[in-house]
């Protein structure tokens, strides 16, 4: 099997241009292991689609299948263009959370950045749950996958590894949840750290950045009429919010290496 390791702001996956094999859970767990495997946040399979230019199925490091991944889908756009599977600079990709439109920005024959139509991002009202005897307040946001956005004074010091992990598997969330800790670091600029369900703490989460921007706009922390910049551990994403609730994300993607197993 041949695959390409890629990352979007450090959120790294192994990309296969093929249909999903039967042993996908075992395969993903083995390859994703950072000590005994290749090392990644999961695997992505770029497939055929009857509804879009390409299909995308994404599996977390624990083998569970994800609905959508913002960093992952940007890498799909770079993969299909750089490797000659398309010459179009606007493509559609079918995901488990719907069809997404990507605008590719190539330089010298290689895609450098990608703008993704993320669909509608819907924020609910502030909710509180009790975790280890303490009340935790968050804004629930649906970006095709579930998010719990928590406002903190300093995201750099947020208990991502501990509290993030506990909230992710709390019984309040039937299928688990992605947990974002965010703080304001300037006008329309957020610092975000994330605990992703199925993968743990990662350097970046595209859908999480959208969720954070939507939640921040909802409480008046950011101006929804202007681009919102979200700084993650792996770099920065630009988020644009529209009046109809839809969101756009722009950011880079990179190829690490081509491999054979």
C-alpha positions in Angstrom: 0.0 0.0 0.0 1.2 3.5 -0.9 0.3 6.6 1.1 1.3 10.2 1.7 1.8 11.7 5.1 0.5 15.3 5.2 -0.4 17.8 7.8 -2.4 21.0 8.2 -0.8 23.1 10.9 0.6 20.0 12.5 -2.7 18.0 12.4 -1.2 15.0 10.5 -2.8 12.1 8.7 -1.8 9.4 6.4 -3.5 9.8 3.0 -4.5 6.9 0.8 -5.9 7.4 -2.7 -8.1 4.2 -2.6 -11.3 2.8 -1.2 -11.4 1.9 2.5 -10.1 -1.6 3.3 -12.0 -4.0 5.5 -9.4 -4.0 8.3 -9.6 -0.2 8.7 -9.8 -0.1 12.5 -6.8 -2.4 13.0 -4.8 -0.7 10.2 -5.4 2.9 11.4 -4.5 2.0 15.0 -1.3 0.3 13.9 -0.1 3.0 11.5 -1.1 5.9 13.8 1.0 4.7 16.7 3.9 7.2 17.1 6.2 4.6 18.6 5.4 1.3 16.8 3.8 2.7 13.6 4.3 5.6 11.3 2.7 8.1 13.6 -0.3 10.3 12.9 -3.7 11.6 14.1 -5.3 9.0 11.9 -5.9 8.0 8.3 -7.7 9.6 5.4 -9.0 7.8 2.3 -9.6 9.8 -0.9 -12.3 7.8 -2.7 -14.6 8.0 -5.7 -17.9 9.8 -5.3 -21.2 9.9 -7.3 -22.0 13.2 -5.8 -18.8 15.2 -5.9 -15.4 15.3 -7.5 -13.9 13.2 -4.7 -15.0 11.5 -1.5 -13.2 11.6 1.8 -13.4 9.2 4.7 -11.4 10.0 7.8 -10.5 7.7 10.7 -9.1 8.9 14.1 -6.1 7.4 15.6 -8.3 5.0 17.7 -9.9 3.7 14.5 -13.2 5.5 14.9 -14.6 7.2 11.9 -15.0 11.0 12.0 -17.7 13.1 10.3 -15.4 15.8 9.0 -11.9 17.3 9.5 -11.1 20.9 8.4 -7.3 20.4 8.3 -7.8 17.0 6.7 -9.9 18.2 3.9 -7.5 21.0 3.0 -4.8 18.3 2.6 -7.2 16.4 0.3 -7.3 19.5 -1.9 -3.6 19.7 -2.1 -3.2 16.0 -2.6 -5.5 15.7 -5.6 -4.1 18.8 -7.3 -0.4 18.3 -6.7 -0.5 14.7 -7.7 -2.4 15.4 -10.9 -5.8 13.9 -10.1 -7.4 17.2 -11.1 -6.5 20.5 -12.8 -9.4 22.4 -11.3 -8.8 25.0 -8.7 -12.4 24.6 -7.3 -13.4 21.1 -6.4 -16.1 19.4 -4.3 -15.5 16.7 -1.7 -18.1 14.4 -0.3 -17.8 13.9 3.5 -20.0 12.3 6.1 -21.2 15.8 7.1 -22.1 16.8 3.5 -20.4 18.0 0.3 -17.8 20.7 0.8 -16.4 23.1 -1.8 -12.7 23.9 -1.8 -10.9 26.7 -3.6 -7.3 25.9 -4.2 -4.6 28.6 -4.5 -1.5 27.1 -6.3 1.9 28.6 -6.7 4.4 27.2 -9.2 2.2 24.1 -9.7 1.7 23.3 -6.0 -1.2 24.3 -3.8 -0.1 26.6 -1.0 -3.4 27.4 0.7 -7.0 26.3 0.5 -10.3 28.0 1.3 -13.0 25.5 2.4 -16.7 26.1 2.6 -17.5 24.4 5.9 -21.2 24.6 5.6 -23.4 26.0 8.5 -22.0 26.2 12.0 -24.7 26.4 14.6 -24.1 27.6 18.1 -26.4 26.7 21.0 -26.9 28.4 24.3 -24.4 28.3 27.1 -24.6 25.0 28.9 -23.1 23.8 32.2 -22.1 20.3 33.2 -20.5 19.0 36.4 -17.1 17.4 35.9 -15.2 16.0 39.0 -17.5 18.0 41.3 -16.8 21.3 39.4 -19.2 23.2 37.1 -17.9 23.7 33.6 -19.7 26.1 31.2 -19.4 25.8 27.4 -21.0 26.8 24.2 -22.1 23.8 22.1 -21.4 24.2 18.4 -22.3 21.9 15.5 -20.0 22.1 12.5 -21.0 18.8 11.1 -19.4 17.3 14.2 -19.9 18.3 17.8 -17.9 20.8 19.8 -17.8 22.2 23.3 -16.2 25.6 23.4 -14.9 26.8 26.7 -13.8 30.4 27.4 -10.8 30.8 29.6 -8.6 33.7 30.6 -5.5 32.1 29.1 -5.7 29.2 26.7 -2.0 28.6 27.0 -2.6 27.5 30.6 -5.8 25.6 30.0 -6.1 22.0 31.3 -6.4 20.5 27.9 -4.9 17.1 28.7 -6.9 16.6 31.9 -10.2 18.5 31.8 -10.4 18.2 28.0 -10.1 14.5 28.2 -12.7 14.2 30.9 -15.2 16.4 29.1 -14.7 14.5 25.8 -16.0 11.3 27.3 -18.5 12.8 29.7 -21.9 10.9 29.7 -23.6 14.2 28.7 -22.2 13.8 25.2 -23.6 10.5 23.8 -21.0 10.1 21.1 -18.2 12.1 22.7 -17.3 15.7 21.8 -14.3 17.9 20.6 -13.3 20.3 23.3 -11.9 23.7 22.6 -10.4 26.1 25.2 -10.2 29.7 23.8 -9.1 33.1 24.9 -8.9 36.5 23.2 -5.4 37.6 22.2 -6.3 40.7 20.2 -9.0 42.3 18.0 -10.8 39.4 16.3 -8.0 37.1 17.2 -8.3 34.0 19.3 -5.9 31.5 20.9 -7.3 28.0 20.9 -6.2 24.6 22.2 -8.1 21.4 21.5 -8.8 17.9 22.7 -10.2 16.0 19.8 -12.4 12.9 20.3 -10.7 9.8 19.0 -7.3 11.5 18.8 -6.6 13.4 22.0 -4.7 16.7 22.1 -3.7 17.8 18.5 -1.8 20.7 17.2 -4.8 22.0 15.2 -8.4 21.3 14.5 -10.1 23.1 11.5 -13.7 22.4 12.6 -12.7 23.4 16.1 -11.4 26.8 14.9 -14.7 27.4 13.1 -16.6 26.4 16.3 -14.4 28.7 18.4 -15.0 31.7 16.0 -18.8 31.1 16.0 -18.9 30.8 19.8 -16.8 33.9 20.2 -19.0 35.9 17.8 -22.1 34.7 19.6 -21.0 36.2 23.0 -19.6 39.4 21.4 -15.9 38.5 21.9 -15.3 38.8 18.1 -17.0 40.8 15.3 -18.7 38.3 12.9 -18.6 40.8 10.1 -14.8 40.7 9.9 -12.4 37.7 9.5 -11.6 36.0 12.7 -8.0 34.6 13.1 -7.6 31.6 15.3 -4.1 30.7 16.5 -3.6 27.0 17.3 -0.6 25.2 18.5 0.4 24.4 14.9 -0.3 27.8 13.3 -3.1 30.2 12.3 -6.4 29.8 10.4 -8.6 32.5 8.9 -12.3 32.0 9.6 -15.1 34.0 7.8 -18.7 33.9 9.1 -21.7 34.6 6.9 -25.2 35.9 7.9 -26.8 32.7 6.9 -24.7 30.7 9.4 -22.2 29.3 6.9 -18.5 29.5 7.5 -15.3 29.5 5.5 -11.9 28.4 6.6 -8.6 29.3 4.9 -5.2 27.8 5.8 -2.2 25.9 4.5 -1.4 22.2 4.0 1.9 20.4 3.5 3.2 17.1 2.2 5.7 15.4 4.6 6.6 12.3 2.6 5.4 9.5 0.3 5.6 6.1 1.8 5.0 2.4 1.0 4.0 -0.3 3.5 
